[in-house]
């Protein structure tokens, strides 16, 4: 109750500041909500701009690709990690654009990276999950290990000074896993199922059957999020859930990207409901189920550009808007400062 | 026909490049369309990043405010110009954020600026338009003068090296004028009328009556855009139309902002249909009529953040996305370069 009272005082102070900037009340729309949330996260009327922005792309393979659910062969996961480390992927381009460094986490790629790279984090749980149409994707021990590894990675990022985090996911088959997680938590498969990479109707039908079979065979327990992760999850998604829980417990904002990162958020939210106070939805992806998950968590996406690439691309681009919102409340003149007359909407 | 053929060859080359970047076909959604359009505008497969970005905010007063259609008193137009020149308005904050200089055009503010400022352009047609509920907003000579002044301003900007332009509008009463222009061109007032600044229902009803009376008394001729401008236009809107026509004739892209700048685009489009090939819609404003105009011109807004401030704020924020789209096609690795396997969607 104490906390709630202080939060209301802070919220009133932030709103007073927003309403006294030289613009009609509320006319900067969602930017004002972003500024308010950032103030509440930082416990400041006038939030600071992020000083160290980082994008963490969690890469892993998914055993379910053996069921023929993707347009791409499995080895693309490994190849794309190399592309990330060489700076040639979309997320590298957008990371540079918004001034954020890109880190790649090997959460469980089927292949060894036999070199070290300052932006590659080895957190491998295994060489891809097992095919969850035939049994659990991983063991319960591995599921718990995913959460713990994800927490460690967030802890280190924050100890190194990071104050704004973007989550990305890479792994052929990841939207099939994200669909299975969503269905395991009770979402209707018809509202979720969609193509991730461009696939034909036959492939989409195989994707549906794989998810339905995974649920039928494994019977994940929606009341036990770790059981859901074990039965139909992915190494990347489990680590991202742990990452979100740790970062938000330290009051560091996390921007999620598309459907797989949002499925990880769903898992994190089931484990720790307070995470949502510190999370921004970077964009609404074109993957149908993404909006369904965002709506369930009452999160409004910042961008809506029909993207469906993943890697953190939508989250990265949203940084520019988040920073604009912070600069708005930091730099705009107030009516009093600027000698501008208030309108009949003034408070 | 020659031009069409060359354009198709260029378009094919740009699409081939886009489809060979290391991502599934089309997975960067609208960013790919932006990159394509920018390539066609610049006549290059790989478009250049803009070197000189400028925002032009056209300020003017509107005689119709005498009918009590706004939440703000008329002198706010003058005061906000001073705020722009002092760098304290939202558009200044966002201009700095995206690296664009803000120029303010006095198209017809009711008051003299008795000083010079490097970012203030004196293009005053008069001290605000006449109240168009009682007769034409301006003379036909003034309407033509608006178009010419707007062209001159664009010409100078481009001669000074500007290669990306954002349009903004400031003027108490501007959404009433934009509504009148829309209705004059045949749009249904019920689909257009909305609040600009926050006003109550009585004020909104006065706004409707003012527009209906303006149309009834002045009988603007939809087949003669200059007549529409004369009868129910604004000095700012006329100058922005001229600005758009000149800039696009020189193949310099223009980003429009909210409802008034889009009403200016409507006017420019009626005068010169080819302008749309060079125009981006920065955002969808919360003002209802804005989307109706954008749809009529088949323009998709880049951002959708419930903003309704004007000043060019939505256009300015869209620069970050436009630049990201250009960087995507410039900097991303291709499948061949990166040694990444193509998918079944490859062409």
Interface residues (C-beta under 8 A of the other chain):
Chain A: X21 X22 X23 X24 X25 X26 X27 X28 X29 X30 X31 X70 X71 X72 X73 X75 X76 X79 X80 X82 X83 X86 X88 X89 X90 X92 X93 X94 X96 X97 X98 X197 X198 X199 X286 X302 X303 X304 X305 X306 X307 X308 X309 X313 X317 X320 X321 X323 X324 X327 X328 X331 X332 X333 X337 X338 X339 X340 X341 X343 X344 X345
Chain B: X21 X22 X23 X24 X25 X26 X27 X28 X29 X30 X31 X70 X71 X72 X73 X75 X76 X79 X80 X82 X83 X86 X88 X89 X90 X92 X93 X94 X96 X97 X98 X197 X198 X199 X286 X302 X303 X304 X305 X306 X307 X308 X309 X313 X317 X320 X321 X323 X324 X327 X328 X331 X332 X333 X337 X338 X339 X340 X341 X343 X344 X345
